[in-house]
Amino acid sequence: MKPFERCPLCGGKIQTKKVEKLIIGGKNNATVKVKADICLKCGESFYSKEDVKRFEEISQNLLMEHVGS
C-alpha cells in the first residue's frame, strides 16, 4: 500500500513506477533503478525508507572513493 493516496504537495494522483535515481558523492555518481511513488500532476517522487537509506550509503561510498583517489 502506498503511504499517500494523493500527493501531499499538490493533491495529484500517485502512481508507483520504476525509475532511475541519480546519486552523487563528491565527483562520482551512480544510477540506481528503484520503485518510487510518483505524482502524476507535479512529478514529485516519493521513496521508501529503505531506498533512502540505500541512497545515503551509496552516496557515502562514492564520496569515500573520491577521497581515496
N, C-alpha and C positions, 0 to 999 in steps of 0.2 A: 504494500500500500504506500502511496506517495505521502510525504509529510504535509504537502499542501494540495488541495484540490484546485485552488486558484493562486495565481502569483501574488505574493504579499506586497509587491511593489506597484503593480498596475491593475491587478484583478483579472488578468488574462488567463486563458486555459493553459494548463500544464500537461506536457506530454513527455514520456520517457523515450529517450533516443540514445543511440550510440554516438559518441562524439570523440574528437581528439583534443586533448588538453595539452597546451604548451607549458612546460615547466622550465624556469630559468634559474640557474645557480651560478652566479659570477658571470663569466664569459661563455659558459657551457649551457646547453639546453637539451631538452629531451621532449619527445611527444609520446603521450600515453593515451591509449584508447580505453574509454570507460563509458558506463551508462550514466546519464545525467537526466534530471528533470528540467526541461526547457520550457520557458514561457513562449507560447506561440504569438503573443502580442508584442512584447518588448524584447524578447530574445535572452532574458536573464537565465543563467544556468545555476542549478542547484545540485550539489554533490553530496553523497553520503559522508558521514563522519569518517568512515574507514578510508574512503578515497582521499579525503582532505589530508588525513594523517599520512597516507602513502605519498601524496604530492609533496608534503613537507619533508619527508625522509629523502625522497629523490632529489629535491632541491638542495638539501644539506649535503648529500653525496656529490652532487655536481659542483657545489661550492668547494668542497674539500679537494676534489680533483683539480680544480683551478689553482688552489693554494699550493698543492703539492707539485705543480709543474713549473 
